[in-house]
Each structure stands twice: as structure tokens, then as C-alpha cells.
Amino acid sequence: MNATPKRYPPDDPREWLNRGQSSLVLAEHMTEDVYLEDLGFNAQQAGEKAVKALLIHREIEYPFEIPGDVVAVAAEPVSAVNDAS
């Protein structure tokens, strides 16, 4: 069994990457007594936590409404995102 990941403050992207990894580990453990939709929920949570880590790292405030594609916004250079604020 692995050790519990190091804890970081909630405003540290590493904390959200650790939490996303934890959700992904839960999602990967299919057994016959687990609902498939619960595994999907944990996988979706892993993705959301990774996005949250990216937003914190890039100092983008959230929650927010984005017209268009979230992936495209995440891929923009930091200067382009900050200039749009």
C-alpha cells in the first residue's frame, strides 16, 4: 500500500493534482460490487481537479463562464489569458 500523498494548501496546484490522482485511483478499481457510473464520476472528478490545478497555476480566477472551448483556453499562453482579464 502506498503512503498518503503530502498535503499542500488548497491554493497550491500540487494539492489538486494529488486529489485528482486519488480520484483516478478510485476510478480504476472496478469490482463487481461497484456501480459503473460511480467509477465514471471519480474519473470525471480527476479531470476537474487537474483543470483546477492548471487554473490555480496560471492564476486564472474561477468559477467563470467561458465562451468556446475550455481546452483551448487552458492551452493559451499565460500572457494571453492574463491580458484578457
Secondary structure as GFF3:
##gff-version 3
##sequence-region A 1 85
A	DSSP	alpha_helix	13	27	.	.	.	ID=ss1
A	DSSP	alpha_helix	36	57	.	.	.	ID=ss2
A	DSSP	alpha_helix	70	75	.	.	.	ID=ss3
A	DSSP	alpha_helix	78	84	.	.	.	ID=ss4
###
